[in-house]
Amino acid sequence: MVWQPARLTRAQMEERRLAAARLLRAGKLAQAEIARQVGVSRAAVTQWKQRLEQAGLGGLQPRRSSGRPARLTEAQWGQLLNLLQHGAVAAGFETERWTLRRIARVIKRTFGVQYHFRSLGRALHARGWSPQRPRPQARERDEALIAAWLRRDWPRLKRGLVAQGGQWPSWMRSVTRFGPPSARPGRPRVSRPFCDG
């Protein structure tokens, strides 16, 4: 049996301890091999062995978790994630950007539970929700107009700049190509005629 998950639930951790206890009681494997099989350090297996010898299987039972109890149940977290999927506008905000402050407001409004916005990031991340920033884009953006400008006006402007022999702004040198698609970016090298001196 090989344990792979990066984050285990409390039930999975208990199952892992009990699996290690069975292997320890069998006495056929070294502690290092048991540690490899259940995916823990040798020190953890040593500690489990000591607790097993002192208190039996009861010594490996899960302890009561310390700290403040969770304020939202797993079902409520599921509801919250469903609300987040529908978007911030559907939740009554002006834009689609979810911020931790907005999520805290939704929790307060929906479940009546007060969360400080700074404590939400880790809880959301543990449930597979990561912050996504929308790419800023103009509201009046017209893709057809942009494509027409690039097709019709940009080549004319490029030809005019080349004909004038003026300096290209630095931001255009790295992206502008003259000639065929295989040409290198930047201004073309001017070939000077060979002259006998």
C-alpha positions in Angstrom: 0.0 0.0 0.0 1.5 3.4 -1.0 0.0 6.7 0.2 0.2 9.5 -2.3 -2.2 12.4 -1.5 -0.5 15.6 -0.5 -3.3 16.5 1.9 -5.0 13.8 3.9 -8.3 14.0 5.7 -8.5 13.1 9.4 -10.1 9.8 8.5 -7.3 9.0 6.0 -4.6 9.9 8.6 -6.3 7.5 11.1 -6.4 4.8 8.5 -2.7 5.3 7.8 -1.8 5.1 11.5 -3.9 1.9 11.8 -2.2 0.4 8.7 1.2 1.2 10.2 0.0 -0.4 13.5 -0.9 -3.6 11.7 2.5 -3.7 10.1 4.2 -3.0 13.4 2.3 -5.8 15.2 3.1 -8.3 12.4 6.8 -7.6 13.1 8.0 -8.6 9.6 9.2 -5.2 8.3 11.7 -2.7 9.6 10.4 0.7 10.8 12.1 2.4 7.8 10.2 0.1 5.4 6.9 0.7 7.1 7.6 4.5 6.9 8.2 4.2 3.2 5.0 2.1 2.7 2.7 4.5 4.5 4.5 7.7 3.3 5.7 9.1 6.7 9.0 9.7 8.4 10.8 7.0 10.4 10.3 9.3 13.4 6.6 9.1 13.0 6.6 5.3 12.9 8.9 5.2 16.0 6.4 7.5 17.8 3.5 5.3 16.8 5.3 2.2 17.9 5.9 3.7 21.4 2.2 4.7 21.7 1.1 1.3 20.5 3.3 -0.4 23.2 2.1 2.0 25.9 -1.6 2.3 25.2 -2.4 -0.3 22.5 -4.6 0.7 19.6 -6.3 3.3 21.7 -3.0 5.3 21.7 -3.3 5.7 18.0 -6.9 6.9 17.9 -7.3 10.4 16.6 -7.1 13.2 19.2 -9.6 16.0 19.4 -8.5 18.7 17.0 -7.3 21.8 18.7 -8.2 25.3 17.7 -11.5 26.9 17.0 -14.1 24.7 15.4 -15.0 25.2 11.8 -17.7 27.8 11.4 -19.1 26.6 8.1 -20.0 22.9 7.5 -18.7 21.1 4.5 -22.2 21.3 3.0 -22.1 25.1 3.4 -18.6 25.3 1.9 -20.0 23.4 -1.1 -22.9 25.9 -1.4 -20.4 28.8 -1.2 -18.2 27.3 -4.0 -21.4 26.9 -6.1 -22.3 30.6 -5.5 -18.7 31.6 -6.5 -19.0 29.6 -9.7 -22.0 31.7 -10.7 -19.9 34.8 -10.6 -19.7 38.0 -8.6 -22.3 39.8 -10.7 -24.9 37.1 -9.9 -24.0 37.6 -6.2 -24.9 41.3 -6.5 -21.6 43.0 -7.2 -20.8 45.4 -10.0 -17.9 43.5 -11.6 -17.0 39.8 -12.0 -13.9 40.1 -9.8 -14.0 38.0 -6.6 -12.0 39.5 -3.8 -11.7 37.9 -0.3 -13.6 40.9 1.1 -16.5 40.2 -1.3 -16.5 36.5 -0.4 -16.6 37.3 3.3 -19.6 39.5 2.6 -21.3 36.7 0.7 -20.7 34.3 3.6 -22.1 36.8 6.1 -25.2 37.5 4.0 -25.8 33.8 3.1 -24.9 31.9 6.2 -24.8 34.6 8.9 -21.2 33.7 9.8 -18.5 36.3 10.2 -15.1 35.6 8.7 -12.2 37.9 8.5 -11.3 38.2 4.8 -7.6 37.4 5.5 -8.5 34.0 7.0 -10.5 32.9 3.9 -7.6 32.5 1.4 -6.2 29.3 3.0 -9.7 27.8 3.5 -10.7 28.4 -0.1 -7.4 27.2 -1.4 -7.8 23.9 0.6 -11.1 23.4 -1.2 -9.6 23.9 -4.7 -10.6 27.5 -5.2 -7.8 29.8 -6.3 -7.9 33.5 -7.1 -8.3 34.2 -10.8 -7.8 37.7 -12.1 -9.7 38.6 -15.2 -7.8 40.0 -18.1 -8.6 43.7 -18.4 -10.4 44.5 -21.6 -12.2 47.6 -22.9 -16.0 47.3 -22.7 -16.4 48.8 -26.1 -13.7 46.6 -27.7 -14.7 45.7 -31.3 -12.7 42.7 -32.6 -13.9 43.2 -36.2 -12.8 46.8 -36.2 -9.4 45.9 -34.7 -8.9 43.2 -37.3 -9.8 45.6 -40.1 -7.4 48.2 -38.9 -4.6 45.7 -38.7 -5.4 44.4 -42.2 -5.9 47.8 -43.9 -4.2 50.7 -42.0 -1.2 49.1 -40.2 0.6 48.0 -43.4 0.1 51.5 -44.9 1.6 53.1 -41.7 4.5 50.6 -41.7 5.3 51.4 -45.4 5.2 55.2 -44.6 7.6 54.9 -41.7 10.0 52.8 -43.8 9.8 55.3 -46.7 10.6 58.2 -44.3 13.6 56.3 -42.9 12.6 57.6 -39.5 13.5 56.0 -36.2 11.2 53.3 -35.0 10.0 53.5 -31.4 11.8 50.8 -29.3 8.5 49.0 -28.6 8.0 48.5 -32.3 11.4 47.2 -33.2 11.0 44.0 -31.3 7.7 43.0 -32.8 7.6 44.5 -36.3 8.8 42.5 -39.2 9.6 43.8 -42.7 9.3 41.5 -45.6 8.4 37.8 -45.4 7.4 36.1 -42.2 10.8 34.6 -42.0 12.5 38.0 -41.7 14.1 39.0 -38.4 12.2 41.6 -36.3 13.4 45.2 -36.3 14.6 47.5 -39.0 16.0 46.0 -42.1 19.7 46.3 -42.6 20.4 48.7 -45.5 22.7 47.1 -47.9 25.2 49.7 -49.2 26.4 49.4 -52.7 30.0 48.2 -53.1 32.2 51.0 -54.3 35.8 51.0 -55.3 37.7 53.6 -53.6 
